[in-house]
Amino acid sequence: MRKPAATKGPMGNIGPGELLIIALIALLIFGAGRIADIGKGLGQGIKNFKEGLNEGDAEKAAVKEKEKKAAKKRVESEDDA
């Protein structure tokens, strides 16, 4: 007897044929122009998300630098006293 093919998760394996069918259905529903707009919006969203992450990292670095300077200043003032 032959064992059934193992599937990954509840959806199973999605191959290139299935992806092509899904793409064609999306094209019929939304149209080429609308799909281009959706792709453009998705790309801009990802870009903005990455920029936001980088800004957050820069802010954290600035706060750490200020804390280091404040700690160094305290140590120097304690040494003078």
C-alpha positions in Angstrom: 0.0 0.0 0.0 1.1 3.5 -0.7 1.3 6.1 2.0 -0.5 9.4 1.4 1.7 12.4 0.7 2.7 14.4 3.7 1.2 17.8 3.8 2.5 20.9 5.5 -0.2 22.5 7.6 -3.9 22.7 6.9 -3.5 24.1 3.3 -1.2 21.4 2.0 1.5 22.1 -0.5 0.7 25.0 -2.9 2.6 24.5 -6.2 3.2 26.8 -9.2 -0.1 25.7 -10.9 -2.2 26.6 -7.9 -0.4 30.0 -7.6 -1.1 30.7 -11.3 -4.8 30.0 -10.8 -4.9 32.3 -7.8 -3.1 35.0 -9.7 -5.5 34.7 -12.7 -8.6 34.9 -10.4 -7.1 38.0 -8.7 -6.5 39.5 -12.1 -10.1 38.9 -13.1 -11.5 40.3 -9.8 -9.4 43.4 -9.5 -8.1 44.1 -12.9 -4.5 44.9 -13.9 -4.4 48.5 -12.8 -5.9 47.8 -9.4 -3.4 45.0 -8.8 -0.5 47.3 -9.7 -1.9 49.9 -7.2 -2.1 47.2 -4.5 1.4 46.1 -5.1 2.7 49.7 -5.0 0.9 50.3 -1.7 2.3 47.2 -0.2 5.8 48.1 -1.3 5.4 51.6 0.2 4.0 50.1 3.4 7.0 47.8 3.8 9.4 50.7 3.1 7.8 52.9 5.7 7.8 50.1 8.2 11.6 49.5 7.7 12.2 53.3 8.0 10.2 53.3 11.3 12.3 50.5 12.6 15.5 52.3 11.7 14.3 55.5 13.4 13.5 53.6 16.5 17.0 52.1 16.6 18.5 55.6 16.1 16.4 57.0 19.0 17.5 54.2 21.3 21.1 54.8 20.4 20.8 58.5 21.1 19.2 57.8 24.5 22.0 55.4 25.4 24.6 58.0 24.3 23.0 60.6 26.6 22.9 58.2 29.5 26.6 57.4 29.0 27.5 61.1 29.0 25.4 61.7 32.1 27.0 58.8 33.9 30.5 60.0 32.9 29.6 63.5 34.1 28.5 62.1 37.5 31.7 60.1 37.9 33.8 63.2 37.1 31.8 65.4 39.5 32.2 62.7 42.2 35.9 62.5 41.6 36.2 66.3 42.0 34.4 66.3 45.3 
